Amino acid sequence: MRFICTTFFVFQFLALFSQNLYFPPVSGTQWDTLSPASLGWCVPRVDSLTEFLRRNNTKGCIILKDGKIAYERYFGTFTVDSAWYWASAGKTLAATLVGIAQQEGRLSIFDTTSKYLGAGWTSLPRSKEDLITIRHQLTMTTGFDERVADLNCKVDTCLKYRSDAGTRWYYHNAPYLLLHDVLEQATGQTINTYTFQKVMQPTGLRGLWASDGVFYSTTRSFARFGLLMLNRGKWNNTVVLSDTNYFREMTTPSQTLNQSYGYLWWLNGQPSYQLPLVPLVIQGKLISTAPNEVICGLGKNDQKLYVWPQQNLVVVRLGESAGGVNPALSSFDNQFWIQIMQLLCNVNASTTIQEQPLSIFPNPASQTIRFSSPISQMQMVDVHGKVVLQQQKETAELNIAHLQPGMYWIMGKSQGVWVKQKWLKQ
């Protein structure tokens, strides 16, 4: 239970920082700014970050420090007023709405889902269906069989039994989408109306849930939500989510099956994690180049929300995929955090992060590759951003005979710095 307690006390301690947060007015476009130079950040790295974002198909990016805008860039025809989808990063907003509904007494996360959707909402036997609670929907542990044609299908014939609720973690999207139906039944309002009343009005966030359960907003509105989460559910002096126990549970490990998952939030700094569509437990923290305390909203095609309470930092990235199709985590997360930490050069982090080249030989290779110096926390991704190999222990040689021919990237830690290099499998 060490990882749960550590995260809890971090949030308890970091709650003190919220007294110094700035909140933009609920109405209007005013938003105070800070220059990177005034923060002691590495100003020459601003252009490097911008070029990195441009090169990786970004549309909009904001970094908030203490609630004020320290970095904001838009690319192509995308502007401060342009809307984009959050994809699965919007799950974090839905989780917050569930917490609000619970504090109002409209539901309990320990209620059976059948209480709100009625008996027979799945194809499971009644005894198995009644094991599923709202909490199982929040934690991706409903036990539904993922071997169906469409993981977004909500009809009963698509919701088949694989295991008892709470015994298996799988990133199944249909139970999440059905949370919207639960909220509407519990509150007697559409999810857009409930979101407007409970989150948008007190914070100035503007956006819309589409019919497919995806939330759309501007980059700044996404950042407003991140700021609300940074302040643990309070917008300035207005309490939006008052249930502190729920907030803690939402942003700490919710079960032992996937230690890096809370209530629809991804959590860094945990001993292991599972990825969507990959039924394997991977040792090591979710984003090796990011600080342990970071909590994340991760969406398809690299929609990103990072909240780092220790530094009062919120980072938002919207845009096209940086490479490949990934439901949540991708190689972009590690690369992005290298750029962020290089910009925040005055920040004391748990690791020294410098982007350095890594010598790989032979290159191209067909059977084995060797490194100029041993690396640990190694991650290898293909050209689509898919993680094909990952290990924590230090190594100077890898057997790559089983990999398909093509280009790959390797990232890892060597002699105290983060290194990366591409290589070709013949």
GIQUI-V54674 format. One record per residue. N is the residue number from 1. RES is the residue in three letters. D_CENTER is the distance of its C-alpha to the mean C-alpha in Angstrom with 1 decimal. Layout:
N_RES_D_CENTER, N_RES_D_CENTER
//
This chain:
1_MET_22.1, 2_ARG_21.8, 3_PHE_18.0, 4_ILE_17.9, 5_CYS_20.7, 6_THR_19.4, 7_THR_16.2, 8_PHE_18.4, 9_PHE_21.0, 10_VAL_18.6, 11_PHE_17.5, 12_GLN_21.2, 13_PHE_22.4, 14_LEU_19.9, 15_ALA_20.9, 16_LEU_24.0, 17_PHE_22.2, 18_SER_21.6, 19_GLN_25.3, 20_ASN_25.1, 21_LEU_22.4, 22_TYR_23.6, 23_PHE_22.8, 24_PRO_23.9, 25_PRO_26.5, 26_VAL_25.5, 27_SER_27.8, 28_GLY_28.6, 29_THR_26.8, 30_GLN_27.5, 31_TRP_24.8, 32_ASP_26.0, 33_THR_25.1, 34_LEU_25.4, 35_SER_26.5, 36_PRO_24.9, 37_ALA_28.4, 38_SER_28.9, 39_LEU_25.9, 40_GLY_27.3, 41_TRP_24.6, 42_CYS_25.9, 43_VAL_27.0, 44_PRO_27.9, 45_ARG_24.3, 46_VAL_23.4, 47_ASP_25.1, 48_SER_23.5, 49_LEU_20.0, 50_THR_21.2, 51_GLU_22.8, 52_PHE_19.8, 53_LEU_17.8, 54_ARG_20.9, 55_ARG_21.3, 56_ASN_17.9, 57_ASN_18.4, 58_THR_16.6, 59_LYS_18.0, 60_GLY_16.8, 61_CYS_15.2, 62_ILE_15.6, 63_ILE_15.5, 64_LEU_16.8, 65_LYS_18.9, 66_ASP_20.4, 67_GLY_19.5, 68_LYS_21.6, 69_ILE_20.6, 70_ALA_21.1, 71_TYR_20.0, 72_GLU_19.9, 73_ARG_20.6, 74_TYR_21.1, 75_PHE_22.4, 76_GLY_25.0, 77_THR_26.0, 78_PHE_22.7, 79_THR_23.5, 80_VAL_22.4, 81_ASP_23.5, 82_SER_21.8, 83_ALA_19.4, 84_TRP_16.6, 85_TYR_14.3, 86_TRP_10.7, 87_ALA_10.7, 88_SER_8.3, 89_ALA_6.1, 90_GLY_9.5, 91_LYS_9.3, 92_THR_8.4, 93_LEU_11.7, 94_ALA_13.5, 95_ALA_12.8, 96_THR_14.3, 97_LEU_17.1, 98_VAL_17.9, 99_GLY_18.3, 100_ILE_20.6, 101_ALA_22.6, 102_GLN_23.1, 103_GLN_24.3, 104_GLU_26.7, 105_GLY_28.1, 106_ARG_27.3, 107_LEU_25.5, 108_SER_24.6, 109_ILE_21.6, 110_PHE_24.3, 111_ASP_26.2, 112_THR_26.7, 113_THR_25.1, 114_SER_28.7, 115_LYS_29.7, 116_TYR_27.9, 117_LEU_28.1, 118_GLY_31.5, 119_ALA_32.8, 120_GLY_32.4, 121_TRP_29.0, 122_THR_28.4, 123_SER_30.9, 124_LEU_30.8, 125_PRO_33.9, 126_ARG_33.9, 127_SER_33.7, 128_LYS_30.4, 129_GLU_29.0, 130_ASP_29.8, 131_LEU_27.7, 132_ILE_24.5, 133_THR_23.2, 134_ILE_20.5, 135_ARG_18.8, 136_HIS_18.7, 137_GLN_17.0, 138_LEU_14.3, 139_THR_13.8, 140_MET_14.4, 141_THR_17.8, 142_THR_20.3, 143_GLY_22.1, 144_PHE_22.6, 145_ASP_23.8, 146_GLU_21.4, 147_ARG_24.5, 148_VAL_25.1, 149_ALA_25.4, 150_ASP_22.6, 151_LEU_19.5, 152_ASN_19.3, 153_CYS_22.9, 154_LYS_23.5, 155_VAL_27.3, 156_ASP_28.8, 157_THR_30.0, 158_CYS_26.5, 159_LEU_25.5, 160_LYS_27.3, 161_TYR_27.7, 162_ARG_26.3, 163_SER_26.1, 164_ASP_26.5, 165_ALA_23.6, 166_GLY_21.8, 167_THR_23.0, 168_ARG_20.5, 169_TRP_16.7, 170_TYR_15.9, 171_TYR_13.1, 172_HIS_15.8, 173_ASN_15.0, 174_ALA_18.5, 175_PRO_18.2, 176_TYR_15.2, 177_LEU_17.3, 178_LEU_20.2, 179_LEU_18.5, 180_HIS_19.4, 181_ASP_23.0, 182_VAL_23.0, 183_LEU_22.1, 184_GLU_24.8, 185_GLN_27.3, 186_ALA_26.7, 187_THR_26.9, 188_GLY_29.4, 189_GLN_27.5, 190_THR_25.4, 191_ILE_21.7, 192_ASN_22.3, 193_THR_25.1, 194_TYR_23.3, 195_THR_20.3, 196_PHE_22.9, 197_GLN_24.9, 198_LYS_22.4, 199_VAL_19.7, 200_MET_21.1, 201_GLN_24.6, 202_PRO_23.9, 203_THR_21.2, 204_GLY_22.4, 205_LEU_19.3, 206_ARG_20.6, 207_GLY_19.1, 208_LEU_19.8, 209_TRP_18.6, 210_ALA_20.2, 211_SER_22.2, 212_ASP_19.6, 213_GLY_17.1, 214_VAL_15.0, 215_PHE_14.8, 216_TYR_16.4, 217_SER_16.9, 218_THR_17.8, 219_THR_15.7, 220_ARG_17.4, 221_SER_16.7, 222_PHE_13.0, 223_ALA_13.7, 224_ARG_16.0, 225_PHE_13.4, 226_GLY_11.4, 227_LEU_14.9, 228_LEU_15.7, 229_MET_12.9, 230_LEU_14.1, 231_ASN_17.5, 232_ARG_16.6, 233_GLY_17.5, 234_LYS_20.5, 235_TRP_21.3, 236_ASN_24.1, 237_ASN_26.7, 238_THR_25.4, 239_VAL_23.7, 240_VAL_21.3, 241_LEU_19.8, 242_SER_22.6, 243_ASP_21.8, 244_THR_20.7, 245_ASN_20.7, 246_TYR_18.3, 247_PHE_15.9, 248_ARG_16.3, 249_GLU_15.9, 250_MET_12.7, 251_THR_11.1, 252_THR_13.0, 253_PRO_13.6, 254_SER_15.0, 255_GLN_17.1, 256_THR_18.3, 257_LEU_17.6, 258_ASN_14.0, 259_GLN_13.8, 260_SER_10.1, 261_TYR_9.4, 262_GLY_10.6, 263_TYR_11.4, 264_LEU_8.6, 265_TRP_6.1, 266_TRP_4.8, 267_LEU_7.5, 268_ASN_9.0, 269_GLY_12.8, 270_GLN_13.8, 271_PRO_16.7, 272_SER_15.2, 273_TYR_12.6, 274_GLN_12.9, 275_LEU_11.4, 276_PRO_12.0, 277_LEU_15.7, 278_VAL_16.5, 279_PRO_18.5, 280_LEU_18.6, 281_VAL_17.5, 282_ILE_16.7, 283_GLN_17.9, 284_GLY_16.2, 285_LYS_13.0, 286_LEU_9.7, 287_ILE_10.0, 288_SER_13.8, 289_THR_14.3, 290_ALA_12.1, 291_PRO_13.6, 292_ASN_13.3, 293_GLU_12.6, 294_VAL_9.3, 295_ILE_6.7, 296_CYS_3.1, 297_GLY_2.8, 298_LEU_3.0, 299_GLY_6.8, 300_LYS_10.1, 301_ASN_12.0, 302_ASP_9.4, 303_GLN_8.5, 304_LYS_6.2, 305_LEU_6.0, 306_TYR_6.7, 307_VAL_9.3, 308_TRP_11.9, 309_PRO_14.7, 310_GLN_17.2, 311_GLN_17.7, 312_ASN_17.1, 313_LEU_14.6, 314_VAL_12.2, 315_VAL_11.0, 316_VAL_10.5, 317_ARG_11.1, 318_LEU_12.6, 319_GLY_14.9, 320_GLU_16.1, 321_SER_14.7, 322_ALA_15.4, 323_GLY_17.1, 324_GLY_17.2, 325_VAL_15.3, 326_ASN_12.0, 327_PRO_10.3, 328_ALA_6.8, 329_LEU_7.3, 330_SER_10.4, 331_SER_13.0, 332_PHE_12.1, 333_ASP_9.3, 334_ASN_12.4, 335_GLN_14.7, 336_PHE_13.0, 337_TRP_12.9, 338_ILE_16.5, 339_GLN_17.4, 340_ILE_15.8, 341_MET_17.7, 342_GLN_20.8, 343_LEU_20.8, 344_LEU_20.5, 345_CYS_23.5, 346_ASN_24.9, 347_VAL_21.9, 348_ASN_22.7, 349_ALA_19.9, 350_SER_20.2, 351_THR_20.7, 352_THR_22.7, 353_ILE_20.8, 354_GLN_23.1, 355_GLU_22.9, 356_GLN_26.0, 357_PRO_27.6, 358_LEU_28.2, 359_SER_31.5, 360_ILE_31.3, 361_PHE_34.6, 362_PRO_36.0, 363_ASN_34.0, 364_PRO_34.3, 365_ALA_34.5, 366_SER_35.0, 367_GLN_35.2, 368_THR_34.0, 369_ILE_32.3, 370_ARG_32.9, 371_PHE_31.3, 372_SER_33.4, 373_SER_31.9, 374_PRO_30.0, 375_ILE_26.2, 376_SER_23.7, 377_GLN_20.0, 378_MET_20.7, 379_GLN_18.4, 380_MET_20.1, 381_VAL_18.7, 382_ASP_20.9, 383_VAL_21.5, 384_HIS_19.0, 385_GLY_16.1, 386_LYS_16.4, 387_VAL_16.5, 388_VAL_20.2, 389_LEU_20.9, 390_GLN_19.5, 391_GLN_21.4, 392_GLN_21.5, 393_LYS_25.3, 394_GLU_27.2, 395_THR_29.0, 396_ALA_31.3, 397_GLU_31.8, 398_LEU_30.0, 399_ASN_31.5, 400_ILE_30.0, 401_ALA_32.7, 402_HIS_30.5, 403_LEU_28.2, 404_GLN_29.0, 405_PRO_30.7, 406_GLY_28.6, 407_MET_26.6, 408_TYR_23.9, 409_TRP_22.0, 410_ILE_22.1, 411_MET_20.1, 412_GLY_21.1, 413_LYS_22.7, 414_SER_26.4, 415_GLN_28.8, 416_GLY_26.2, 417_VAL_24.5, 418_TRP_21.7, 419_VAL_23.4, 420_LYS_22.7, 421_GLN_25.2, 422_LYS_25.7, 423_TRP_28.4, 424_LEU_30.2, 425_LYS_30.9, 426_GLN_34.3
//
